[in-house]
Amino acid sequence: MQPVVKFKNLSKRFGQTVALNDVTLEIPPGVVCAVLGANGAGKSTAIRILLGLDKPDAGFAEALGMDSKTHALEIRGRVGYVADQPPLYEWMTVAEIGWFAAGFYPTGYKAEYDKLTTKFDLDGKQKIANLSKGMRAKVALSLAMAHRPELLILDEPTSGLDPLVRREFLESMIDVSAEGRSVLLSSHQVSEVERVADIVAILLNGKLVCVERLDDLKRDTTEVAISMPDETTPPPAMPGINLAHVSFGHDHVWMVRDLNEAQLRESCRSASLPEPQIRKPNLEDILLAILREYRRDPLQKTAQVKTDTAVENHG
Ligand SMILES: Nc1ncnc2c1ncn2[C@@H]1O[C@H](COP(=O)(O)OP(=O)(O)OP(=O)(O)O)[C@@H](O)[C@H]1O
């Protein structure tokens, strides 16, 4: 199955700043893929390159099978894109901007736009200039979705929006993927991402350190806490892949991939250590552990999280 998004060895610098460092990623059709990462990790740069709004220094990006360097206009015509602060014609009304945009798309656009704006409780007669931030975001999403794109790209679409509007956005994304179309989403709202994402990609300082189906990442990752008897007793070795380890005095916490729980319990028992506290972390716990570990030691192999870049759609 042809991926809807393909990044191949994508690199981009702005002067001394490395925005993207050899990023390779493939997104199959019919999924919501969330790109996560700290501020400045390279998320918007990757999206801008995909849309042909910026040029990579090396590698290439493809959307719907088209190269972003040579087919930027076609890509922008076929995908739906909502930027963080979408530019809109302030003097138009909600209905007029839909009518204006319909001129660039096949028949049916305006009817679909009207359906979406009605669903989002927007008043067609209201001037764009008088809309709240949330209402503007709903107009931008309606404009981006009205031609029923195979790929919807959302760059921080819900920042600064109230919980109700954020929920409406999320439901729209679920609707899109349920119809076999795809969503590429950049967001800092990790708990919301967790509700909708099929695949998560984590960028750290321009480097892709995790691409995985969210269900697999959560199933295979475990948080372990052990309160050692004192600060001098060494903690046990973790039977699994250690993604992150922090200690506060004699309390230790690990984020472990593929933990062999039975082996850990046995080694604690045989060394007369307290029982380990084991729990399943949520996405935010996993992301924070990876980010903290990276900040502590940027050269370590955080890429111990899976980075199989061609993630299958099991859906
Ligand atoms: N036009 C530009 N000129 C100079 N530096 C830039 C430019 N665009 C991005 N950068 C730098 O590239 C890096 C990646 O920026 P980018 O906007 O892609 O990050 P991001 O992950 O989207 O961040 P955020 O979550 O804060 O939106 C940052 O260090 C940023 O300062």
The ligand as a Gaussian input file, in Angstrom:
#p B3LYP/6-31G(d) Opt

LIG

0 1
 N       12.693000      30.203000       9.255000
 C       13.505000      29.841000      10.234000
 N       14.667000      30.492000      10.441000
 C       15.514000      30.131000      11.425000
 N       15.303000      29.104000      12.261000
 C       14.160000      28.420000      12.117000
 C       13.203000      28.753000      11.096000
 N       12.170000      27.873000      11.190000
 C       12.451000      27.047000      12.221000
 N       13.650000      27.367000      12.775000
 C       14.305000      26.660000      13.878000
 O       14.268000      25.267000      13.601000
 C       13.989000      24.538000      14.784000
 C       12.737000      23.706000      14.559000
 O       11.624000      24.589000      14.495000
 P       10.134000      24.072000      14.286000
 O        9.255000      25.281000      14.164000
 O       10.099000      23.095000      13.193000
 O        9.858000      23.328000      15.665000
 P        8.489000      22.761000      16.269000
 O        8.763000      21.374000      16.706000
 O        7.375000      22.973000      15.317000
 O        8.334000      23.715000      17.541000
 P        7.019000      24.188000      18.334000
 O        6.487000      22.989000      19.024000
 O        7.575000      25.186000      19.295000
 O        6.078000      24.789000      17.338000
 C       13.873000      25.566000      15.911000
 O       15.108000      25.637000      16.561000
 C       13.541000      26.844000      15.184000
 O       14.040000      27.962000      15.905000

